Amino acid sequence: MSARKGARRRSVETSPPSSFRLVVAGGVVLLGVAGLIYWGGTRSAGPVDVVRDGAPAWSPDGTKIAFYSEVGGQPADLFVMDASGNNIHQLTATQAAEGYPTWSPDGRHIAFESHTVDGNFDVYLMDADGANVRRLTDEPKRDVGPAWSPDGQKIAFMSDRAGKEFDLYWMNADGAEVEQLTSGETDWFPQFSPDGSQIAFHRWNDVHVLQLEDRGVRRLTTDPDNGMYPTWSADGTQFAFMSWRGGTTAIYTMNADGSNQQLLVRMTTGSAIDPRWSPDGGSLVFVHVPEEAATEAQSATQSRHLYRVDAQTRAITRLR
């Protein structure tokens, strides 16, 4: 993605904090060389053969990956495929734009965010095959970026319902008992630790961890050696995250205490963003975003694709 300040959020012409450098792509929650990419409901149509995939999410058994995809500049729908990239099935087909899927721990349901036809951003729930869609939040502000707790009881998400910046919230898996977890900063894309005791997220340009017991927050990266979109390893001992510290956005790993930060993936061209660690810890799936130049937006003629990297060998495979 390109490095630039300001970001277009979906079809809403509001911008995240000016310290975010963003990639203009059109999909749910993608951070690029330094910014955020949100999937959009209204945008200029691109060539019909341009496909923009994003927000990959592993099924609990590691056999499938859910993701959103935009075709020809149309609003994003949700899809699921085998972990090999084969057997792609469409889960949603609406006039809205769906994104950021997250699986329930039992693999039976998927929570996701949707920019509905009434112009609202809310969290929804459906069966893993796309059936029985129901709305979990109904706010005039944006409720996005859902993440399921390991015990299946809670869904965390980010919302600007309390002000102009995003805070973290959680609710019961049926949408009841919404509770605010953070306030006064700008907190993005929560991810539960494997034991459910912590939530990783990025605040401004850096990875932080929220201790759910006492609500204490620890900072793990320090801008300009920044970190965003953290994802836990299966054993909870490491994070993968994205950072633009070396120019284009690349994927790094670090220990759970923030030590031993190491480069994992840097693409020859373009940026590697939005990593998600597999349930067995052996690989990560991520999004490749091409750019014409580091200071330019992604061309409307360029596609975004999903890739997989082996955590040990660093071998990279394109999934679609």
BELZI-V410493 format. One record per residue. N is the residue number from 1. RES is the residue in three letters. NEAR is the number of other C-alpha atoms within 8 Angstrom. Layout:
N/RES/NEAR ; N/RES/NEAR
This chain:
1/MET/21 ; 2/SER/19 ; 3/ALA/15 ; 4/ARG/12 ; 5/LYS/10 ; 6/GLY/13 ; 7/ALA/15 ; 8/ARG/12 ; 9/ARG/12 ; 10/ARG/14 ; 11/SER/9 ; 12/VAL/7 ; 13/GLU/7 ; 14/THR/7 ; 15/SER/9 ; 16/PRO/8 ; 17/PRO/8 ; 18/SER/8 ; 19/SER/8 ; 20/PHE/15 ; 21/ARG/16 ; 22/LEU/18 ; 23/VAL/19 ; 24/VAL/12 ; 25/ALA/11 ; 26/GLY/12 ; 27/GLY/19 ; 28/VAL/15 ; 29/VAL/13 ; 30/LEU/15 ; 31/LEU/16 ; 32/GLY/18 ; 33/VAL/18 ; 34/ALA/16 ; 35/GLY/17 ; 36/LEU/14 ; 37/ILE/19 ; 38/TYR/13 ; 39/TRP/16 ; 40/GLY/16 ; 41/GLY/12 ; 42/THR/8 ; 43/ARG/8 ; 44/SER/5 ; 45/ALA/7 ; 46/GLY/9 ; 47/PRO/9 ; 48/VAL/8 ; 49/ASP/6 ; 50/VAL/13 ; 51/VAL/13 ; 52/ARG/13 ; 53/ASP/14 ; 54/GLY/16 ; 55/ALA/15 ; 56/PRO/17 ; 57/ALA/12 ; 58/TRP/16 ; 59/SER/11 ; 60/PRO/11 ; 61/ASP/8 ; 62/GLY/11 ; 63/THR/9 ; 64/LYS/11 ; 65/ILE/13 ; 66/ALA/14 ; 67/PHE/15 ; 68/TYR/18 ; 69/SER/13 ; 70/GLU/14 ; 71/VAL/12 ; 72/GLY/11 ; 73/GLY/13 ; 74/GLN/10 ; 75/PRO/14 ; 76/ALA/16 ; 77/ASP/15 ; 78/LEU/15 ; 79/PHE/13 ; 80/VAL/12 ; 81/MET/13 ; 82/ASP/11 ; 83/ALA/9 ; 84/SER/6 ; 85/GLY/9 ; 86/ASN/8 ; 87/ASN/6 ; 88/ILE/9 ; 89/HIS/7 ; 90/GLN/9 ; 91/LEU/10 ; 92/THR/9 ; 93/ALA/7 ; 94/THR/6 ; 95/GLN/7 ; 96/ALA/11 ; 97/ALA/14 ; 98/GLU/16 ; 99/GLY/17 ; 100/TYR/16 ; 101/PRO/16 ; 102/THR/13 ; 103/TRP/16 ; 104/SER/13 ; 105/PRO/11 ; 106/ASP/8 ; 107/GLY/11 ; 108/ARG/9 ; 109/HIS/11 ; 110/ILE/13 ; 111/ALA/15 ; 112/PHE/15 ; 113/GLU/16 ; 114/SER/14 ; 115/HIS/13 ; 116/THR/11 ; 117/VAL/7 ; 118/ASP/4 ; 119/GLY/6 ; 120/ASN/13 ; 121/PHE/14 ; 122/ASP/16 ; 123/VAL/14 ; 124/TYR/13 ; 125/LEU/13 ; 126/MET/13 ; 127/ASP/11 ; 128/ALA/10 ; 129/ASP/6 ; 130/GLY/9 ; 131/ALA/7 ; 132/ASN/7 ; 133/VAL/9 ; 134/ARG/7 ; 135/ARG/9 ; 136/LEU/11 ; 137/THR/9 ; 138/ASP/7 ; 139/GLU/10 ; 140/PRO/7 ; 141/LYS/9 ; 142/ARG/12 ; 143/ASP/15 ; 144/VAL/14 ; 145/GLY/14 ; 146/PRO/17 ; 147/ALA/13 ; 148/TRP/16 ; 149/SER/13 ; 150/PRO/11 ; 151/ASP/7 ; 152/GLY/11 ; 153/GLN/9 ; 154/LYS/11 ; 155/ILE/13 ; 156/ALA/15 ; 157/PHE/14 ; 158/MET/17 ; 159/SER/14 ; 160/ASP/12 ; 161/ARG/11 ; 162/ALA/7 ; 163/GLY/6 ; 164/LYS/6 ; 165/GLU/12 ; 166/PHE/13 ; 167/ASP/17 ; 168/LEU/15 ; 169/TYR/13 ; 170/TRP/12 ; 171/MET/13 ; 172/ASN/11 ; 173/ALA/9 ; 174/ASP/6 ; 175/GLY/9 ; 176/ALA/8 ; 177/GLU/6 ; 178/VAL/9 ; 179/GLU/7 ; 180/GLN/9 ; 181/LEU/9 ; 182/THR/9 ; 183/SER/8 ; 184/GLY/6 ; 185/GLU/10 ; 186/THR/11 ; 187/ASP/14 ; 188/TRP/14 ; 189/PHE/12 ; 190/PRO/15 ; 191/GLN/13 ; 192/PHE/15 ; 193/SER/12 ; 194/PRO/10 ; 195/ASP/8 ; 196/GLY/10 ; 197/SER/10 ; 198/GLN/11 ; 199/ILE/13 ; 200/ALA/14 ; 201/PHE/16 ; 202/HIS/16 ; 203/ARG/11 ; 204/TRP/11 ; 205/ASN/12 ; 206/ASP/14 ; 207/VAL/16 ; 208/HIS/13 ; 209/VAL/12 ; 210/LEU/12 ; 211/GLN/11 ; 212/LEU/9 ; 213/GLU/6 ; 214/ASP/5 ; 215/ARG/8 ; 216/GLY/8 ; 217/VAL/8 ; 218/ARG/7 ; 219/ARG/9 ; 220/LEU/10 ; 221/THR/11 ; 222/THR/10 ; 223/ASP/8 ; 224/PRO/5 ; 225/ASP/9 ; 226/ASN/13 ; 227/GLY/15 ; 228/MET/13 ; 229/TYR/14 ; 230/PRO/15 ; 231/THR/12 ; 232/TRP/16 ; 233/SER/13 ; 234/ALA/11 ; 235/ASP/8 ; 236/GLY/11 ; 237/THR/9 ; 238/GLN/11 ; 239/PHE/13 ; 240/ALA/15 ; 241/PHE/14 ; 242/MET/17 ; 243/SER/15 ; 244/TRP/12 ; 245/ARG/9 ; 246/GLY/7 ; 247/GLY/7 ; 248/THR/14 ; 249/THR/18 ; 250/ALA/17 ; 251/ILE/15 ; 252/TYR/13 ; 253/THR/13 ; 254/MET/13 ; 255/ASN/11 ; 256/ALA/9 ; 257/ASP/6 ; 258/GLY/9 ; 259/SER/7 ; 260/ASN/7 ; 261/GLN/9 ; 262/GLN/7 ; 263/LEU/9 ; 264/LEU/10 ; 265/VAL/10 ; 266/ARG/11 ; 267/MET/9 ; 268/THR/4 ; 269/THR/6 ; 270/GLY/13 ; 271/SER/17 ; 272/ALA/18 ; 273/ILE/16 ; 274/ASP/14 ; 275/PRO/17 ; 276/ARG/13 ; 277/TRP/15 ; 278/SER/13 ; 279/PRO/11 ; 280/ASP/7 ; 281/GLY/11 ; 282/GLY/10 ; 283/SER/12 ; 284/LEU/13 ; 285/VAL/13 ; 286/PHE/14 ; 287/VAL/16 ; 288/HIS/13 ; 289/VAL/14 ; 290/PRO/12 ; 291/GLU/14 ; 292/GLU/9 ; 293/ALA/7 ; 294/ALA/10 ; 295/THR/7 ; 296/GLU/10 ; 297/ALA/12 ; 298/GLN/14 ; 299/SER/7 ; 300/ALA/8 ; 301/THR/7 ; 302/GLN/9 ; 303/SER/11 ; 304/ARG/12 ; 305/HIS/14 ; 306/LEU/14 ; 307/TYR/13 ; 308/ARG/12 ; 309/VAL/13 ; 310/ASP/11 ; 311/ALA/10 ; 312/GLN/6 ; 313/THR/5 ; 314/ARG/9 ; 315/ALA/6 ; 316/ILE/8 ; 317/THR/7 ; 318/ARG/8 ; 319/LEU/10 ; 320/ARG/6
